[in-house]
Each structure stands twice: as structure tokens, then as C-alpha cells.
């Protein structure tokens, strides 16, 4: 008798599904209303790394790694890559579930809702999994409050195995921003809970910055077989993005209607690319500053490229305030503040002497990459 026939009362399954939903974070999925904060990759960028992810997700050989850790420093566009990958997986009916952590968020900032959210999404796409997990939740609704290890085993692995999902096509579970989860101990607990994971038709993508405590766990024997993929900056991709976005601004911004000369000059685009070090966060910050409808894009771009003196009155807003906030957050997590301060003072003087802007210096220093 199939697992679906063991529970033929749809009301029982719906009750179980409601238990899962109440314990999950509906705003943590890639297609939630909050996903606009993680737009996908700009067209015709990040093609190589997306191709690498697709190859991994479709590899069914015995030597294939079921878990892939994708890591890179802040500002390299990891979440945009993940968003695009989730959309591609969904188009191929290969997305099992997704969870996007966000530091400080009431539901996306902690680990308690991770596995219930994953299980809820799997139940929506697999009737046999839904029936299998319903049996467990009706018997013990408190499963959603168990430890992370117990949740993974009893909300995901056991029902997935019982549902005989091995007959289904391979599915990918995507977990973005592990380093955004509250407390390092919780992040490590999530990774340790995966050490016994073994489901041939499931793949798990973990995405984070290469924080020391995360890197250390992936180096241990239990997780040493996991695949690794590094996200680096790409000057070529940043150039594609800037060229397209400046074209859009020129065509759509009201202040650009009477402009007759080519804009912007190639040397200005190159200047921004050089300052970005291939990091999309810098380029995107420039575009947001330049395209503001309340200002002239030509003048705003001159401010960014330092060809015009910045207005010193109280109404002036730094074009890199978003970057300042990002790197202040990164620096606030460093435990040895006294040693960090001495290092920053030394490095800051060195880079200022070289003419690197204050907002570019953290990128040049590699803050957040190690």
C-alpha cells in the first residue's frame, strides 16, 4: 500500500500542514514578498558560476557531493547568485526548498524555523512526503520544537525516506546566508546536523561568508567530502552591469532628455570598475546614488568619481552610506577590537596615501573575506 493510501483523510494532512506552516518562516523563501531585497543576477552576468551550480545539482554519479558550500566575501553578490539559481531550479521543477537567513530578523534571523520551513515547502510539492510527515506531526505536534538534529531527522530525512522520494527527480535545498543566523554556535549546530545526511536524490546548497568557525567545520572529517565553490569579484560582469544600467538611466531619467554627448565617458566607467575590485555591492551603490530622480545623474556621477567637489552643507548625503553601514556591521562582529583598531589605523594610512576612498578601502583590505 502506498504511503498516500495510509492517510486518506485530507483533513488530517491539512492539519499537519498547518502545524508546519505555523512553525515556519514564510518570508524566508526565495519567492516571498521580501525577496525583492535579493534581486537576481543582472542579465548575462555570473554565467560561469550559475553553470557550475547547475552541473553540481544535476550530477547523479556515485562520487557526486550532496552538500555544496558556496562562499565569498561581502559584496560579491552571493545572494543574487542564489536568487537566480533558485529561479532556474524552479523552472526545471528541481527546487525542493529555500531559506534566506537575515541577521536580526524576527523569523529569518534564527535557526528555530529552518527545518520546519524546509519541510513545509517539500510537503507542498511532494504528496507522498506530505502524507509521510503528516503521520508524524499528528502523532507528535511538538516535533517542530525539538532540537535541530531531531528536526532534521524527523521532519526531513525520515519522512523523505519513507515517502520513497528516491523515485522522484533530484531536488535541491538552498540555505543562503548561514553566517546571518544568530549565534555562531547555532550556525555550527546546523552544519553538524548535516553530518549524517545521506539522501541520494536531495542536494543541499549552503551559502555564507567564509567565516573562520564555518570554514573550520567544513574542514573537519565529517564534512570534508562536501564540495566547495568560491564566489569572487568579476570586473567583466561589473562592466556589463554598469554599461546596461547607465544606458537605462540615460534613456529613462527626465534630467537626461537634453543631453547630446555620449554619457558616461568610458574612463569614468573604468574608474568605477577599478574602485569596485569586481564587487557588485560597490557598483550597485553607485547606480542607486546616480539614478536618484531628485538629482542630475551627470552631477551625481561626478561626485562619485571625485571630479567635482562634494557639497559640504548639511544636506549632502554620502553616495556610499549603504557601504559604510555594511562594513560597520562586519567590523562589529570582530572579537578582538583593540587589535583590529591598530591594524585599521596602519592600513588606513597606507591606502589613503594611495588615494583609495574610505568606502573602497574595506574592499581593498578584504574585510569580511577571512
Buried (B, 14 or more C-beta within 10 A) or exposed (E): EEBBEEBEEEEBBEBBBEBBBEBBBBBBBBEBEBBEEBEBBBEEBBEEBBEBBBEBBBBEEEEBBBBBBBBBBBBBBBBBBBBBBBBBBBEEEBBBBBBBBBBEBEBBBBBBBBBBBBBBBBBBBBBBBBBBBBBBBBEEBEBBEBEBBEBBBBBBBBBBBBBEBEEBEBBBBBBBBBBBBBEBEBBBBBBBBBBEBEBEBBBBBBBBBBBEEBBEBBEEEEBEEBBEBEBEBBBEBBBBBBEBBBEEBBEEBEBBEEEEEEBBEEEBBEBBBEBBBBBBBBBBBBBEBBBEEEBBBBEBBBBBBEEEEEEEEEEEEBBBEBBBEBBEEBBEEBEEEEEEEEEBEEBBEEBEEEEBBBBBBBBBBEBBBE
